Amino acid sequence: MSERKPYKTDLSDEQWSLVEPVIAAWKAAHPSVSGHRGRYEMREIVNALLYQGRTGCQWELLPHDFPPPGAVKYYFYTWRDDGIDQTIHDLLRWQVREMARRKADPSLVVLDAQSVHAAAGAPAESTGRDAAKKVPGRKRGLAVDVLGLVIAVVAVPASPHENAVGIALLDKVAADTDAVEKALVDQGFKNVVVAHGEKVGIEVEVVERNPAQTGFVPQAKRWVVERAYGILMLHRRLVRDYEHLPRSSQSRVYWAMTAVILRRLTGATTPAWRTA
């Protein structure tokens, strides 16, 4: 770290202290067969992932003062498959909720889906076309709490109805926590989602729009998921879906929200879009 000029996306010492224990435990559980401790600092690997998420650059265009792209890519995929990305995110999310004097897991979540264009290299079998929004790519589904923190994320081809996203989100929320009792959704989700919520023990309420209102009018409680999507759009790697696999798309959301949560926990300012 001391040998290069820092980037705005770099972790501060305080922020790294919140992430390092999880990665150190993972490293301890995955020792090298030869006993080699590793050539690259884990902090620099995380810094490279946060830089790429914020700027949207390709693997091979990562700055030369980061570890080689192959090494960063290896850890991104390995941590994705081992669930380390979600573990770090969830531990930090619990801290934010505790700071707000709330329980670790919420009793209410808000669900929504967003269709995003897929890059040309995304495989056809994991993408589709959203007929309603005329978007070829993937649907990104979020379940967030009333603070706008991500509780669950899924990525599916854009072609299925939003019901598929809603069902997948409900399954993931139910699998990850038993605290959620109710979910709010918009009118894009149908009765099949409500029925599936009953199966997994979550009451689903469809929040209907007031027909007398025109234009964009934020709906109480539901607006937090729209804000969460807006925050994610500040991370240029998420403006399009550049990932070959949907689970990589999900991992990108966890890393982006981890960066947001770390700034919230440490009181750091958010880099502006035009200067990032």
Buried (B, 14 or more C-beta within 10 A) or exposed (E): EEEEEEBBBBBEEEBBEBBBEBBEEBBEEEEEEEEEEEEBEBBBBBBBBBBBBBBBBEBEEBEEEBBBBEBBBBBBBEBBEEEBBBBBBBBBBBBBBEEEEBEEBBEBBBBBBBBBBBEEEBEEEBBBBBEEEEBBBBBBBBBBBBBBBBBBBBBBBBBBBBBBBBBBBBBBBBEBBEBBEBBBBBEBBBEEBBEBBEEBEBEBEBBEEEEEEEEEEEBEEBEBBBEBBEBBBBBBBBEBBBBBBBBBBBBBBBBBBBBBBBBBBBEBEEBEEEEB
